Amino acid sequence: MNRFSRWRGGFKNFWRAFRHNRLGLLGLIMLAAAIVIAVFAPLIAPTDPYARVRVKVEDIYAPPSAAHPFGTDDAGKDVLSAFIALLELAKRGTLSLAQPEPFAPMVIRRESPREAA
């Protein structure tokens, strides 16, 4: 008996059970979409999230529109572009979770590329 045949049978059983779990499939689809967005981030982002913008009062916390599908934040910047930039940073490995104390909230921290490597 081949040692991989037991693994293959285990994977078939896992996949059979997994594909009937709707929330599991939804999570897998969301994870795959996040990976694809992270890989193609510079091509997908509608605006540059690091660019300076001239903000008008009506641009702050603007609701979703055709120009800004997820709306804008408190600085008047596009939330979708910021989300895509965050996925790209996570892909590079320059983001880390920090929790200084046991009951403190989790914080997403950006490290320099030298620290991440």
N, C-alpha and C positions, 0 to 999 in steps of 0.2 A: 504494500500500500504506500502510495506516494505521500510524503508529509504535507504537501500543499493541497491534496484533495480534501482533507478535513477542513483546512482554512477556506477553500473555495465553497464547500458546502455550508460552512458557517456564514460566509458572506451572502450566499443565496438566501439563507434563512433570515439573516438580518435585513436584507433588502426587501424581502417579501413582507416582513412585518413593518418595515419603515415606510414603504410606499403607501400603506393604508392609513398611516398617521398623517392627517391633514396639516396639523401644526408643525410637525417635523418637516414635511415637504415645503411648507411656507418658509420656515427658517432656512432650509437649504437654498431655496430660490433667492431669498434676501441676501444670504451670504455670497452666493455666486454673483448677484448683481453688484454688491459692494466691491467684490474683487475686480470685476470688469470695469467698474467706474474708477477704481483706484489706478488700474493699469492705463486707462485712456483719459485720465484726469485733465491733462492740458488741452486735449481736443474737445472735451465735453463741456467744460466750465463756460458758462455764458459770459462772465466778466472776470477780470483779474481781482482776486480777493485781497491782494496786497496793495492795489492801487489807491491813491488818494482820491476821494470823491468830494464834490461840492454838494453839501447837504442843505436841502430846504426842509422846513418844518414838516411838510406833508410827506417827505420821504422817510421820516423816522417811524419805525414800526408800521410801515405800509402793509396792507393786506396783500395776499397773493394776487398776481396779475399776469398778463402775458409776458411782460418784461422781466418780472421777478416771480417765478412759479412758487417759491416758498415764502415770499414776502421779503421784507428788509429788517435789519436789526436796529439797535439803538444808535448806530453810527451811520445809518442810511445805506449800508452795504447789502448786497444780495446774499441771502442766507444759503441758497443752493450752492453758490460758488464757494462759500466758506465751508460747507459740508464736504464738498468735493476736495477742497484743499486739505481738510482734516483727514480724509481717507488716503490722500496721496502721502501725507506725512506719516500716517500709520504704516503704509506700505514700505516706506523707506526705513522704518524702524526708529524714527526719531521721536516717537511719542512713548511715554511710559506712564503707568499709573502710580501715583504716590499716595500713601496713607501714613502720615507721620506718627499717628497714635492709634491705638486699637479702636477707639470709638469716634475718631475723626472722619469726616467725609472723604470719599475718594476724590482725587484731583488729577486731571489729565495735565501732564507737564511736558513741555517741549524741551528736548535736550539738543545740544549742539551735535552736528553729524560726527564729530570726533569722539564724543562720549558714547554714541550709539554703536560705533564700529568696534 
